[in-house]
């Protein structure tokens, strides 16, 4: 099992949570293909929405990859992104960027947020999960 972080606006994460799927990096397939069935995906949302400057800077969702299928879904006539099915956890806690900064590995991961998808350690995952559960 591996642990992954995706950087996606809160608005887009919530659409995925409602539909039990994930999309990353503006619908590209490559980040989705890196993950395997049973892997954990954590979403960090720097902003409320893609085209907004309103900051959010919190963990928005945690889910488990359901299967090995990467598939396309036609959202609009010109946008057919890739998706994976996810079982999202029901969480009541909160994890802000200020709390993330308290973890010793934060500096390493903060630099990767702009890439949209990257692997994290189990320790970093557990730190986040403990705040969110």
N, CA, C and O atoms as a printed pandas DataFrame, in Angstrom:
     atom_number atom_name residue_name chain_id  residue_number  x_coord  y_coord  z_coord
0              1         N          UNK        A               1    0.842   -1.181    0.000
1              2        CA          UNK        A               1    0.000    0.000    0.000
2              3         C          UNK        A               1    0.882    1.237    0.000
3              4         O          UNK        A               1    1.880    1.317    0.717
4              5         N          UNK        A               2    0.486    2.197   -0.823
5              6        CA          UNK        A               2    1.183    3.475   -0.868
6              7         C          UNK        A               2    0.204    4.582   -0.500
7              8         O          UNK        A               2   -1.014    4.406   -0.534
8              9         N          UNK        A               3    0.776    5.720   -0.150
9             10        CA          UNK        A               3   -0.007    6.888    0.263
10            11         C          UNK        A               3    0.343    8.031   -0.678
11            12         O          UNK        A               3    1.511    8.275   -0.980
12            13         N          UNK        A               4   -0.698    8.730   -1.136
13            14        CA          UNK        A               4   -0.532    9.767   -2.143
14            15         C          UNK        A               4   -1.234   11.044   -1.708
15            16         O          UNK        A               4   -2.211   11.009   -0.960
16            17         N          UNK        A               5   -0.724   12.164   -2.183
17            18        CA          UNK        A               5   -1.395   13.434   -1.973
18            19         C          UNK        A               5   -1.671   14.054   -3.336
19            20         O          UNK        A               5   -0.817   14.055   -4.223
20            21         N          UNK        A               6   -2.885   14.582   -3.484
21            22        CA          UNK        A               6   -3.271   15.306   -4.679
22            23         C          UNK        A               6   -3.632   16.731   -4.309
23            24         O          UNK        A               6   -4.254   16.965   -3.273
24            25         N          UNK        A               7   -3.255   17.674   -5.135
25            26        CA          UNK        A               7   -3.551   19.080   -4.908
26            27         C          UNK        A               7   -4.665   19.484   -5.868
27            28         O          UNK        A               7   -4.471   19.548   -7.082
28            29         N          UNK        A               8   -5.845   19.755   -5.289
29            30        CA          UNK        A               8   -7.038   20.038   -6.087
30            31         C          UNK        A               8   -7.909   21.024   -5.308
31            32         O          UNK        A               8   -7.971   20.957   -4.081
32            33         N          UNK        A               9   -8.569   21.923   -6.001
33            34        CA          UNK        A               9   -9.446   22.881   -5.324
34            35         C          UNK        A               9  -10.551   22.147   -4.555
35            36         O          UNK        A               9  -10.967   21.051   -4.931
36            37         N          UNK        A              10  -11.010   22.772   -3.479
37            38        CA          UNK        A              10  -12.048   22.161   -2.645
38            39         C          UNK        A              10  -13.301   21.855   -3.462
39            40         O          UNK        A              10  -13.879   20.776   -3.337
40            41         N          UNK        A              11  -13.709   22.781   -4.277
41            42        CA          UNK        A              11  -14.905   22.611   -5.089
42            43         C          UNK        A              11  -14.820   21.344   -5.952
43            44         O          UNK        A              11  -15.787   20.587   -6.036
44            45         N          UNK        A              12  -13.681   21.114   -6.583
45            46        CA          UNK        A              12  -13.508   19.935   -7.427
46            47         C          UNK        A              12  -13.408   18.659   -6.604
47            48         O          UNK        A              12  -13.919   17.618   -7.015
48            49         N          UNK        A              13  -12.760   18.726   -5.452
49            50        CA          UNK        A              13  -12.690   17.550   -4.580
50            51         C          UNK        A              13  -14.096   17.117   -4.178
51            52         O          UNK        A              13  -14.417   15.929   -4.212
52            53         N          UNK        A              14  -14.927   18.074   -3.801
53            54        CA          UNK        A              14  -16.277   17.741   -3.329
54            55         C          UNK        A              14  -17.124   17.093   -4.429
55            56         O          UNK        A              14  -17.967   16.246   -4.133
56            57         N          UNK        A              15  -16.917   17.473   -5.678
57            58        CA          UNK        A              15  -17.606   16.814   -6.792
58            59         C          UNK        A              15  -17.175   15.348   -6.857
59            60         O          UNK        A              15  -18.000   14.457   -7.056
60            61         N          UNK        A              16  -15.883   15.112   -6.690
61            62        CA          UNK        A              16  -15.370   13.740   -6.698
62            63         C          UNK        A              16  -15.861   12.920   -5.520
63            64         O          UNK        A              16  -16.208   11.749   -5.676
64            65         N          UNK        A              17  -15.892   13.528   -4.342
65            66        CA          UNK        A              17  -16.374   12.821   -3.158
66            67         C          UNK        A              17  -17.841   12.426   -3.357
67            68         O          UNK        A              17  -18.238   11.303   -3.045
68            69         N          UNK        A              18  -18.624   13.343   -3.869
69            70        CA          UNK        A              18  -20.044   13.065   -4.099
70            71         C          UNK        A              18  -20.235   11.925   -5.111
71            72         O          UNK        A              18  -21.160   11.123   -4.982
72            73         N          UNK        A              19  -19.357   11.861   -6.112
73            74        CA          UNK        A              19  -19.466   10.833   -7.147
74            75         C          UNK        A              19  -18.584    9.618   -6.931
75            76         O          UNK        A              19  -18.575    8.707   -7.758
76            77         N          UNK        A              20  -17.834    9.588   -5.819
77            78        CA          UNK        A              20  -16.930    8.473   -5.492
78            79         C          UNK        A              20  -15.868    8.224   -6.558
79            80         O          UNK        A              20  -15.610    7.082   -6.936
80            81         N          UNK        A              21  -15.250    9.313   -7.043
81            82        CA          UNK        A              21  -14.164    9.193   -8.007
82            83         C          UNK        A              21  -13.095   10.236   -7.694
83            84         O          UNK        A              21  -13.321   11.157   -6.909
84            85         N          UNK        A              22  -11.932   10.080   -8.316
85            86        CA          UNK        A              22  -10.894   11.106   -8.221
86            87         C          UNK        A              22  -10.426   11.466   -9.623
87            88         O          UNK        A              22  -10.459   10.644  -10.538
88            89         N          UNK        A              23   -9.994   12.702   -9.770
89            90        CA          UNK        A              23   -9.337   13.229  -10.959
90            91         C          UNK        A              23   -8.154   14.036  -10.453
91            92         O          UNK        A              23   -8.225   14.668   -9.399
92            93         N          UNK        A              24   -7.079   14.009  -11.202
93            94        CA          UNK        A              24   -5.876   14.738  -10.805
94            95         C          UNK        A              24   -5.246   15.429  -12.006
95            96         O          UNK        A              24   -5.411   15.004  -13.149
96            97         N          UNK        A              25   -4.531   16.491  -11.722
97            98        CA          UNK        A              25   -3.716   17.173  -12.729
98            99         C          UNK        A              25   -4.515   17.498  -13.989
99           100         O          UNK        A              25   -4.094   17.198  -15.106
100          101         N          UNK        A              26   -5.671   18.115  -13.783
101          102        CA          UNK        A              26   -6.537   18.551  -14.882
102          103         C          UNK        A              26   -6.949   17.397  -15.798
103          104         O          UNK        A              26   -7.029   17.552  -17.016
104          105         N          UNK        A              27   -7.208   16.238  -15.186
105          106        CA          UNK        A              27   -7.761   15.112  -15.928
106          107         C          UNK        A              27   -6.768   14.194  -16.598
107          108         O          UNK        A              27   -7.163   13.341  -17.393
108          109         N          UNK        A              28   -5.470   14.343  -16.298
109          110        CA          UNK        A              28   -4.461   13.493  -16.925
110          111         C          UNK        A              28   -4.526   12.063  -16.366
111          112         O          UNK        A              28   -4.942   11.857  -15.225
112          113         N          UNK        A              29   -4.119   11.094  -17.164
113          114        CA          UNK        A              29   -4.155    9.691  -16.745
114          115         C          UNK        A              29   -2.921    9.263  -15.955
115          116         O          UNK        A              29   -3.022    8.369  -15.115
116          117         N          UNK        A              30   -1.778    9.862  -16.195
117          118        CA          UNK        A              30   -0.521    9.408  -15.590
118          119         C          UNK        A              30   -0.561    9.330  -14.067
119          120         O          UNK        A              30   -0.167    8.300  -13.519
120          121         N          UNK        A              31   -1.018   10.368  -13.347
121          122        CA          UNK        A              31   -1.032   10.237  -11.888
122          123         C          UNK        A              31   -1.982    9.142  -11.410
123          124         O          UNK        A              31   -1.718    8.486  -10.403
124          125         N          UNK        A              32   -3.069    8.946  -12.118
125          126        CA          UNK        A              32   -4.018    7.904  -11.731
126          127         C          UNK        A              32   -3.420    6.512  -11.921
127          128         O          UNK        A              32   -3.688    5.603  -11.136
128          129         N          UNK        A              33   -2.622    6.353  -12.954
129          130        CA          UNK        A              33   -1.988    5.055  -13.237
130          131         C          UNK        A              33   -0.899    4.711  -12.229
131          132         O          UNK        A              33   -0.553    3.539  -12.080
132          133         N          UNK        A              34   -0.353    5.700  -11.538
133          134        CA          UNK        A              34    0.660    5.440  -10.507
134          135         C          UNK        A              34    0.075    4.732   -9.291
135          136         O          UNK        A              34    0.754    3.960   -8.615
136          137         N          UNK        A              35   -1.194    5.009   -9.031
137          138        CA          UNK        A              35   -1.837    4.441   -7.852
138          139         C          UNK        A              35   -2.370    3.044   -8.161
139          140         O          UNK        A              35   -2.704    2.731   -9.304
140          141         N          UNK        A              36   -2.443    2.216   -7.127
141          142        CA          UNK        A              36   -2.927    0.847   -7.242
142          143         C          UNK        A              36   -4.129    0.642   -6.333
143          144         O          UNK        A              36   -4.375    1.434   -5.423
144          145         N          UNK        A              37   -4.867   -0.413   -6.583
145          146        CA          UNK        A              37   -6.003   -0.772   -5.731
146          147         C          UNK        A              37   -5.537   -0.856   -4.280
147          148         O          UNK        A              37   -4.527   -1.492   -3.979
148          149         N          UNK        A              38   -6.283   -0.209   -3.388
149          150        CA          UNK        A              38   -5.940   -0.230   -1.963
150          151         C          UNK        A              38   -5.066    0.925   -1.515
151          152         O          UNK        A              38   -4.928    1.149   -0.312
152          153         N          UNK        A              39   -4.471    1.666   -2.439
153          154        CA          UNK        A              39   -3.671    2.842   -2.069
154          155         C          UNK        A              39   -4.592    3.916   -1.491
155          156         O          UNK        A              39   -5.798    3.927   -1.739
156          157         N          UNK        A              40   -3.994    4.809   -0.722
157          158        CA          UNK        A              40   -4.735    5.897   -0.079
158          159         C          UNK        A              40   -4.405    7.213   -0.773
159          160         O          UNK        A              40   -3.242    7.516   -1.039
160          161         N          UNK        A              41   -5.447    7.989   -1.061
161          162        CA          UNK        A              41   -5.288    9.320   -1.653
162          163         C          UNK        A              41   -5.800   10.366   -0.673
163          164         O          UNK        A              41   -6.926   10.284   -0.183
164          165         N          UNK        A              42   -4.958   11.341   -0.401
165          166        CA          UNK        A              42   -5.338   12.484    0.429
166          167         C          UNK        A              42   -5.381   13.702   -0.479
167          168         O          UNK        A              42   -4.451   13.947   -1.248
168          169         N          UNK        A              43   -6.460   14.458   -0.387
169          170        CA          UNK        A              43   -6.565   15.692   -1.150
170          171         C          UNK        A              43   -6.243   16.892   -0.266
171          172         O          UNK        A              43   -6.799   17.056    0.819
172          173         N          UNK        A              44   -5.335   17.721   -0.757
173          174        CA          UNK        A              44   -5.046   19.028   -0.159
174          175         C          UNK        A              44   -5.625   20.074   -1.104
175          176         O          UNK        A              44   -5.389   20.031   -2.311
176          177         N          UNK        A              45   -6.378   21.006   -0.549
177          178        CA          UNK        A              45   -6.997   22.056   -1.358
178          179         C          UNK        A              45   -6.431   23.422   -0.990
179          180         O          UNK        A              45   -6.739   23.953    0.077
180          181         N          UNK        A              46   -5.610   23.994   -1.862
181          182        CA          UNK        A              46   -5.048   25.313   -1.582
182          183         C          UNK        A              46   -6.081   26.436   -1.719
183          184         O          UNK        A              46   -5.978   27.473   -1.064
184          185         N          UNK        A              47   -7.094   26.205   -2.595
185          186        CA          UNK        A              47   -8.100   27.233   -2.852
186          187         C          UNK        A              47   -9.500   26.620   -2.809
187          188         O          UNK        A              47   -9.668   25.403   -2.885
188          189         N          UNK        A              48  -10.487   27.490   -2.687
189          190        CA          UNK        A              48  -11.885   27.056   -2.714
190          191         C          UNK        A              48  -12.253   26.532   -4.103
191          192         O          UNK        A              48  -12.835   25.454   -4.228
192          193         N          UNK        A              49  -11.911   27.298   -5.150
193          194        CA          UNK        A              49  -12.219   26.869   -6.509
194          195         C          UNK        A              49  -11.051   27.175   -7.438
195          196         O          UNK        A              49  -10.192   28.002   -7.131
196          197         N          UNK        A              50  -11.038   26.503   -8.562
197          198        CA          UNK        A              50   -9.924   26.604   -9.502
198          199         C          UNK        A              50   -9.646   28.033   -9.946
199          200         O          UNK        A              50   -8.489   28.451   -9.976
200          201         N          UNK        A              51  -10.670   28.780  -10.286
201          202        CA          UNK        A              51  -10.491   30.119  -10.836
202          203         C          UNK        A              51  -10.654   31.230   -9.808
203          204         O          UNK        A              51  -10.902   32.383  -10.161
204          205         N          UNK        A              52  -10.515   30.880   -8.548
205          206        CA          UNK        A              52  -10.674   31.860   -7.472
206          207         C          UNK        A              52   -9.337   32.099   -6.779
207          208         O          UNK        A              52   -8.451   31.245   -6.796
208          209         N          UNK        A              53   -9.209   33.256   -6.182
209          210        CA          UNK        A              53   -8.026   33.541   -5.372
210          211         C          UNK        A              53   -8.289   33.313   -3.885
211          212         O          UNK        A              53   -7.416   33.561   -3.054
212          213         N          UNK        A              54   -9.495   32.838   -3.547
213          214        CA          UNK        A              54   -9.861   32.615   -2.148
214          215         C          UNK        A              54   -9.151   31.362   -1.645
215          216         O          UNK        A              54   -9.393   30.259   -2.134
216          217         N          UNK        A              55   -8.272   31.547   -0.660
217          218        CA          UNK        A              55   -7.494   30.441   -0.117
218          219         C          UNK        A              55   -8.352   29.549    0.773
219          220         O          UNK        A              55   -9.296   29.999    1.421
220          221         N          UNK        A              56   -7.986   28.253    0.780
221          222        CA          UNK        A              56   -8.616   27.290    1.681
222          223         C          UNK        A              56   -7.538   26.627    2.538
223          224         O          UNK        A              56   -7.632   26.665    3.765
224          225         N          UNK        A              57   -6.531   26.030    1.937
225          226        CA          UNK        A              57   -5.336   25.479    2.569
226          227         C          UNK        A              57   -5.635   24.455    3.665
227          228         O          UNK        A              57   -5.168   24.574    4.798
228          229         N          UNK        A              58   -6.428   23.445    3.292
229          230        CA          UNK        A              58   -6.759   22.363    4.217
230          231         C          UNK        A              58   -6.810   21.034    3.482
231          232         O          UNK        A              58   -6.930   20.984    2.257
232          233         N          UNK        A              59   -6.716   19.963    4.252
233          234        CA          UNK        A              59   -6.999   18.641    3.724
234          235         C          UNK        A              59   -8.506   18.566    3.539
235          236         O          UNK        A              59   -9.267   18.923    4.439
236          237         N          UNK        A              60   -8.939   18.098    2.365
237          238        CA          UNK        A              60  -10.375   18.087    2.064
238          239         C          UNK        A              60  -10.978   16.700    2.081
239          240         O          UNK        A              60  -12.163   16.556    2.383
240          241         N          UNK        A              61  -10.202   15.672    1.766
241          242        CA          UNK        A              61  -10.762   14.330    1.714
242          243         C          UNK        A              61   -9.645   13.294    1.771
243          244         O          UNK        A              61   -8.499   13.561    1.407
244          245         N          UNK        A              62  -10.017   12.106    2.238
245          246        CA          UNK        A              62   -9.126   10.951    2.230
246          247         C          UNK        A              62   -9.940    9.773    1.701
247          248         O          UNK        A              62  -11.065    9.534    2.140
248          249         N          UNK        A              63   -9.360    9.050    0.761
249          250        CA          UNK        A              63  -10.069    7.911    0.199
250          251         C          UNK        A              63   -9.139    6.781   -0.174
251          252         O          UNK        A              63   -7.921    6.945   -0.245
252          253         N          UNK        A              64   -9.743    5.625   -0.411
253          254        CA          UNK        A              64   -9.014    4.415   -0.781
254          255         C          UNK        A              64   -9.371    4.058   -2.231
255          256         O          UNK        A              64  -10.546    4.015   -2.595
256          257         N          UNK        A              65   -8.359    3.806   -3.041
257          258        CA          UNK        A              65   -8.559    3.458   -4.445
258          259         C          UNK        A              65   -9.262    2.101   -4.518
259          260         O          UNK        A              65   -8.787    1.118   -3.949
260          261         N          UNK        A              66  -10.405    2.053   -5.230
261          262        CA          UNK        A              66  -11.268    0.867   -5.229
262          263         C          UNK        A              66  -10.777   -0.285   -6.095
263          264         O          UNK        A              66  -10.909   -1.446   -5.708
264          265         N          UNK        A              67  -10.206    0.022   -7.271
265          266        CA          UNK        A              67   -9.845   -1.044   -8.205
266          267         C          UNK        A              67   -8.703   -0.562   -9.096
267          268         O          UNK        A              67   -8.097    0.477   -8.834
268          269         N          UNK        A              68   -8.418   -1.313  -10.135
269          270        CA          UNK        A              68   -7.305   -0.970  -11.038
270          271         C          UNK        A              68   -7.749   -0.172  -12.268
271          272         O          UNK        A              68   -6.924    0.133  -13.128
272          273         N          UNK        A              69   -9.020    0.165  -12.364
273          274        CA          UNK        A              69   -9.544    0.807  -13.570
274          275         C          UNK        A              69   -9.284    2.308  -13.614
275          276         O          UNK        A              69   -9.627    3.040  -12.686
276          277         N          UNK        A              70   -8.676    2.748  -14.702
277          278        CA          UNK        A              70   -8.540    4.163  -15.039
278          279         C          UNK        A              70   -9.397    4.349  -16.285
279          280         O          UNK        A              70   -9.210    3.653  -17.283
280          281         N          UNK        A              71  -10.326    5.278  -16.226
281          282        CA          UNK        A              71  -11.272    5.423  -17.328
282          283         C          UNK        A              71  -11.531    6.895  -17.625
283          284         O          UNK        A              71  -11.279    7.768  -16.795
284          285         N          UNK        A              72  -12.039    7.147  -18.824
285          286        CA          UNK        A              72  -12.386    8.510  -19.212
286          287         C          UNK        A              72  -13.877    8.748  -19.000
287          288         O          UNK        A              72  -14.700    7.838  -19.099
288          289         N          UNK        A              73  -14.191   10.016  -18.704
289          290        CA          UNK        A              73  -15.573   10.426  -18.483
290          291         C          UNK        A              73  -15.779   11.763  -19.168
291          292         O          UNK        A              73  -15.032   12.710  -18.924
292          293         N          UNK        A              74  -16.778   11.845  -20.015
293          294        CA          UNK        A              74  -17.031   13.081  -20.748
294          295         C          UNK        A              74  -17.794   14.070  -19.870
295          296         O          UNK        A              74  -18.983   13.892  -19.605
296          297         N          UNK        A              75  -17.096   15.113  -19.423
297          298        CA          UNK        A              75  -17.718   16.143  -18.589
298          299         C          UNK        A              75  -18.358   17.230  -19.448
299          300         O          UNK        A              75  -19.452   17.707  -19.147
300          301         N          UNK        A              76  -17.671   17.613  -20.512
301          302        CA          UNK        A              76  -18.202   18.584  -21.469
302          303         C          UNK        A              76  -17.819   18.095  -22.865
303          304         O          UNK        A              76  -17.132   17.084  -23.014
304          305         N          UNK        A              77  -18.262   18.808  -23.861
305          306        CA          UNK        A              77  -17.948   18.420  -25.238
306          307         C          UNK        A              77  -16.441   18.347  -25.476
307          308         O          UNK        A              77  -15.962   17.485  -26.213
308          309         N          UNK        A              78  -15.702   19.257  -24.849
309          310        CA          UNK        A              78  -14.264   19.339  -25.093
310          311         C          UNK        A              78  -13.396   18.872  -23.919
311          312         O          UNK        A              78  -12.172   18.982  -23.987
312          313         N          UNK        A              79  -13.992   18.364  -22.867
313          314        CA          UNK        A              79  -13.207   17.935  -21.702
314          315         C          UNK        A              79  -13.622   16.528  -21.300
315          316         O          UNK        A              79  -14.720   16.300  -20.793
316          317         N          UNK        A              80  -12.704   15.586  -21.542
317          318        CA          UNK        A              80  -12.950   14.175  -21.240
318          319         C          UNK        A              80  -11.803   13.678  -20.346
319          320         O          UNK        A              80  -10.883   13.013  -20.823
320          321         N          UNK        A              81  -11.865   14.003  -19.047
321          322        CA          UNK        A              81  -10.772   13.659  -18.138
322          323         C          UNK        A              81  -10.762   12.171  -17.774
323          324         O          UNK        A              81  -11.735   11.445  -17.977
324          325         N          UNK        A              82   -9.623   11.755  -17.231
325          326        CA          UNK        A              82   -9.480   10.398  -16.698
326          327         C          UNK        A              82   -9.876   10.412  -15.227
327          328         O          UNK        A              82   -9.686   11.404  -14.524
328          329         N          UNK        A              83  -10.433    9.281  -14.774
329          330        CA          UNK        A              83  -10.880    9.134  -13.389
330          331         C          UNK        A              83  -10.509    7.755  -12.846
331          332         O          UNK        A              83  -10.187    6.825  -13.585
332          333         N          UNK        A              84  -10.569    7.672  -11.510
333          334        CA          UNK        A              84  -10.495    6.392  -10.791
334          335         C          UNK        A              84  -11.576    6.403   -9.739
335          336         O          UNK        A              84  -11.913    7.455   -9.195
336          337         N          UNK        A              85  -12.125    5.226   -9.448
337          338        CA          UNK        A              85  -13.137    5.113   -8.406
338          339         C          UNK        A              85  -12.470    5.038   -7.040
339          340         O          UNK        A              85  -11.436    4.395   -6.865
340          341         N          UNK        A              86  -13.093    5.715   -6.075
341          342        CA          UNK        A              86  -12.520    5.862   -4.727
342          343         C          UNK        A              86  -13.612    5.657   -3.688
343          344         O          UNK        A              86  -14.740    6.117   -3.865
344          345         N          UNK        A              87  -13.274    4.967   -2.605
345          346        CA          UNK        A              87  -14.133    4.900   -1.420
346          347         C          UNK        A              87  -13.619    5.959   -0.454
347          348         O          UNK        A              87  -12.540    5.798    0.117
348          349         N          UNK        A              88  -14.363    7.024   -0.265
349          350        CA          UNK        A              88  -13.940    8.098    0.626
350          351         C          UNK        A              88  -14.328    7.788    2.057
351          352         O          UNK        A              88  -15.392    7.226    2.316
352          353         N          UNK        A              89  -13.462    8.156    2.983
353          354        CA          UNK        A              89  -13.714    7.958    4.405
354          355         C          UNK        A              89  -14.620    9.062    4.923
355          356         O          UNK        A              89  -14.565   10.199    4.454
356          357         N          UNK        A              90  -15.433    8.722    5.871
357          358        CA          UNK        A              90  -16.263    9.716    6.563
358          359         C          UNK        A              90  -15.420   10.281    7.702
359          360         O          UNK        A              90  -15.109    9.577    8.662
360          361         N          UNK        A              91  -15.057   11.539    7.591
361          362        CA          UNK        A              91  -14.159   12.172    8.565
362          363         C          UNK        A              91  -14.814   13.398    9.171
363          364         O          UNK        A              91  -15.545   14.122    8.495
364          365         N          UNK        A              92  -14.551   13.626   10.442
365          366        CA          UNK        A              92  -15.139   14.763   11.140
366          367         C          UNK        A              92  -14.121   15.819   11.539
367          368         O          UNK        A              92  -14.492   16.930   11.916
368          369         N          UNK        A              93  -12.836   15.476   11.459
369          370        CA          UNK        A              93  -11.804   16.397   11.912
370          371         C          UNK        A              93  -11.389   17.386   10.854
371          372         O          UNK        A              93  -11.978   17.456    9.775
372          373         N          UNK        A              94  -10.374   18.145   11.175
373          374        CA          UNK        A              94   -9.884   19.207   10.309
374          375         C          UNK        A              94   -8.358   19.192   10.342
375          376         O          UNK        A              94   -7.756   18.939   11.387
376          377         N          UNK        A              95   -7.744   19.459    9.211
377          378        CA          UNK        A              95   -6.287   19.532    9.134
378          379         C          UNK        A              95   -5.921   20.690    8.215
379          380         O          UNK        A              95   -6.055   20.597    6.995
380          381         N          UNK        A              96   -5.461   21.771    8.812
381          382        CA          UNK        A              96   -5.098   22.973    8.064
382          383         C          UNK        A              96   -3.619   22.962    7.714
383          384         O          UNK        A              96   -2.857   22.121    8.192
384          385         N          UNK        A              97   -3.233   23.896    6.885
385          386        CA          UNK        A              97   -1.823   24.009    6.523
386          387         C          UNK        A              97   -0.961   24.286    7.759
387          388         O          UNK        A              97    0.180   23.829    7.832
388          389         N          UNK        A              98   -1.491   25.019    8.712
389          390        CA          UNK        A              98   -0.715   25.293    9.928
390          391         C          UNK        A              98   -0.430   24.016   10.703
391          392         O          UNK        A              98    0.650   23.864   11.275
392          393         N          UNK        A              99   -1.389   23.097   10.727
393          394        CA          UNK        A              99   -1.149   21.810   11.386
394          395         C          UNK        A              99   -0.165   20.958   10.596
395          396         O          UNK        A              99    0.673   20.275   11.186
396          397         N          UNK        A             100   -0.256   20.989    9.271
397          398        CA          UNK        A             100    0.690   20.244    8.435
398          399         C          UNK        A             100    2.120   20.705    8.672
399          400         O          UNK        A             100    3.055   19.906    8.649
400          401         N          UNK        A             101    2.274   21.982    8.897
401          402        CA          UNK        A             101    3.616   22.544    9.128
402          403         C          UNK        A             101    4.271   22.007   10.397
403          404         O          UNK        A             101    5.482   22.141   10.569
404          405         N          UNK        A             102    3.488   21.403   11.282
405          406        CA          UNK        A             102    4.037   20.836   12.522
406          407         C          UNK        A             102    4.707   19.482   12.313
407          408         O          UNK        A             102    5.391   18.988   13.209
408          409         N          UNK        A             103    4.523   18.887   11.161
409          410        CA          UNK        A             103    5.139   17.578   10.895
410          411         C          UNK        A             103    6.545   17.791   10.324
411          412         O          UNK        A             103    6.739   18.667    9.481
412          413         N          UNK        A             104    7.532   16.997   10.776
413          414        CA          UNK        A             104    8.917   17.194   10.308
414          415         C          UNK        A             104    9.115   17.021    8.800
415          416         O          UNK        A             104   10.065   17.576    8.248
416          417         N          UNK        A             105    8.259   16.279    8.130
417          418        CA          UNK        A             105    8.415   16.068    6.688
418          419         C          UNK        A             105    7.730   17.152    5.849
419          420         O          UNK        A             105    7.818   17.128    4.621
420          421         N          UNK        A             106    7.060   18.087    6.492
421          422        CA          UNK        A             106    6.286   19.083    5.756
422          423         C          UNK        A             106    7.105   19.832    4.714
423          424         O          UNK        A             106    6.635   20.041    3.596
424          425         N          UNK        A             107    8.296   20.229    5.055
425          426        CA          UNK        A             107    9.116   21.021    4.129
426          427         C          UNK        A             107    9.345   20.256    2.825
427          428         O          UNK        A             107    9.286   20.835    1.740
428          429         N          UNK        A             108    9.603   18.966    2.938
429          430        CA          UNK        A             108    9.811   18.138    1.744
430          431         C          UNK        A             108    8.545   18.106    0.891
431          432         O          UNK        A             108    8.620   18.236   -0.331
432          433         N          UNK        A             109    7.396   17.936    1.518
433          434        CA          UNK        A             109    6.155   17.809    0.767
434          435         C          UNK        A             109    5.604   19.153    0.293
435          436         O          UNK        A             109    4.964   19.215   -0.757
436          437         N          UNK        A             110    5.833   20.198    1.027
437          438        CA          UNK        A             110    5.318   21.517    0.633
438          439         C          UNK        A             110    5.838   21.905   -0.746
439          440         O          UNK        A             110    5.118   22.523   -1.531
440          441         N          UNK        A             111    7.058   21.554   -1.037
441          442        CA          UNK        A             111    7.660   21.879   -2.330
442          443         C          UNK        A             111    7.014   21.099   -3.480
443          444         O          UNK        A             111    7.093   21.517   -4.635
444          445         N          UNK        A             112    6.379   19.973   -3.167
445          446        CA          UNK        A             112    5.793   19.125   -4.205
446          447         C          UNK        A             112    4.328   19.450   -4.500
447          448         O          UNK        A             112    3.781   18.964   -5.489
448          449         N          UNK        A             113    3.694   20.252   -3.670
449          450        CA          UNK        A             113    2.271   20.544   -3.849
450          451         C          UNK        A             113    1.939   21.090   -5.232
451          452         O          UNK        A             113    0.874   20.801   -5.776
452          453         N          UNK        A             114    2.832   21.866   -5.792
453          454        CA          UNK        A             114    2.557   22.473   -7.105
454          455         C          UNK        A             114    2.523   21.447   -8.237
455          456         O          UNK        A             114    2.031   21.751   -9.324
456          457         N          UNK        A             115    3.040   20.232   -7.998
457          458        CA          UNK        A             115    3.033   19.199   -9.039
458          459         C          UNK        A             115    1.694   18.479   -9.132
459          460         O          UNK        A             115    1.434   17.804  -10.127
460          461         N          UNK        A             116    0.839   18.606   -8.121
461          462        CA          UNK        A             116   -0.509   18.063   -8.211
462          463         C          UNK        A             116   -0.702   16.648   -7.715
463          464         O          UNK        A             116   -1.824   16.275   -7.372
464          465         N          UNK        A             117    0.367   15.830   -7.662
465          466        CA          UNK        A             117    0.233   14.442   -7.204
466          467         C          UNK        A             117    1.609   13.892   -6.862
467          468         O          UNK        A             117    2.534   13.957   -7.672
468          469         N          UNK        A             118    1.735   13.348   -5.655
469          470        CA          UNK        A             118    3.017   12.791   -5.241
470          471         C          UNK        A             118    2.811   11.814   -4.087
471          472         O          UNK        A             118    1.804   11.860   -3.381
472          473         N          UNK        A             119    3.787   10.937   -3.918
473          474        CA          UNK        A             119    3.728    9.939   -2.848
474          475         C          UNK        A             119    4.196   10.562   -1.534
475          476         O          UNK        A             119    5.114   11.382   -1.509
476          477         N          UNK        A             120    3.547   10.157   -0.448
477          478        CA          UNK        A             120    3.943   10.603    0.891
478          479         C          UNK        A             120    4.233    9.380    1.752
479          480         O          UNK        A             120    3.896    8.255    1.383
480          481         N          UNK        A             121    4.852    9.607    2.883
481          482        CA          UNK        A             121    5.183    8.508    3.790
482          483         C          UNK        A             121    3.958    8.064    4.589
483          484         O          UNK        A             121    2.985    8.805    4.727
484          485         N          UNK        A             122    4.030    6.855    5.103
485          486        CA          UNK        A             122    2.965    6.367    5.973
486          487         C          UNK        A             122    2.870    7.223    7.232
487          488         O          UNK        A             122    1.776    7.472    7.737
488          489         N          UNK        A             123    4.005    7.667    7.731
489          490        CA          UNK        A             123    4.015    8.503    8.932
490          491         C          UNK        A             123    3.272    9.817    8.700
491          492         O          UNK        A             123    2.496   10.254    9.550
492          493         N          UNK        A             124    3.509   10.443    7.554
493          494        CA          UNK        A             124    2.817   11.694    7.237
494          495         C          UNK        A             124    1.315   11.442    7.069
495          496         O          UNK        A             124    0.492   12.233    7.531
496          497         N          UNK        A             125    0.964   10.327    6.401
497          498        CA          UNK        A             125   -0.442    9.963    6.281
498          499         C          UNK        A             125   -1.075    9.807    7.661
499          500         O          UNK        A             125   -2.139   10.371    7.914
500          501         N          UNK        A             126   -0.451    9.063    8.542
501          502        CA          UNK        A             126   -1.020    8.808    9.880
502          503         C          UNK        A             126   -1.192   10.106   10.663
503          504         O          UNK        A             126   -2.172   10.270   11.390
504          505         N          UNK        A             127   -0.253   11.014   10.515
505          506        CA          UNK        A             127   -0.349   12.311   11.167
506          507         C          UNK        A             127   -1.606   13.043   10.703
507          508         O          UNK        A             127   -2.351   13.581   11.521
508          509         N          UNK        A             128   -1.839   13.063    9.404
509          510        CA          UNK        A             128   -3.016   13.717    8.839
510          511         C          UNK        A             128   -4.291   12.985    9.256
511          512         O          UNK        A             128   -5.261   13.604    9.695
512          513         N          UNK        A             129   -4.274   11.679    9.114
513          514        CA          UNK        A             129   -5.464   10.874    9.445
514          515         C          UNK        A             129   -5.876   11.059   10.900
515          516         O          UNK        A             129   -7.066   11.157   11.200
516          517         N          UNK        A             130   -4.903   11.109   11.803
517          518        CA          UNK        A             130   -5.222   11.290   13.222
518          519         C          UNK        A             130   -5.912   12.634   13.478
519          520         O          UNK        A             130   -6.754   12.733   14.371
520          521         N          UNK        A             131   -5.570   13.648   12.718
521          522        CA          UNK        A             131   -6.228   14.942   12.855
522          523         C          UNK        A             131   -7.622   14.931   12.231
523          524         O          UNK        A             131   -8.516   15.642   12.688
524          525         N          UNK        A             132   -7.803   14.133   11.199
525          526        CA          UNK        A             132   -9.056   14.163   10.439
526          527         C          UNK        A             132  -10.138   13.225   10.986
527          528         O          UNK        A             132  -11.326   13.460   10.763
528          529         N          UNK        A             133   -9.742   12.177   11.691
529          530        CA          UNK        A             133  -10.757   11.163   12.081
530          531         C          UNK        A             133  -11.705   11.638   13.166
531          532         O          UNK        A             133  -12.593   10.893   13.579
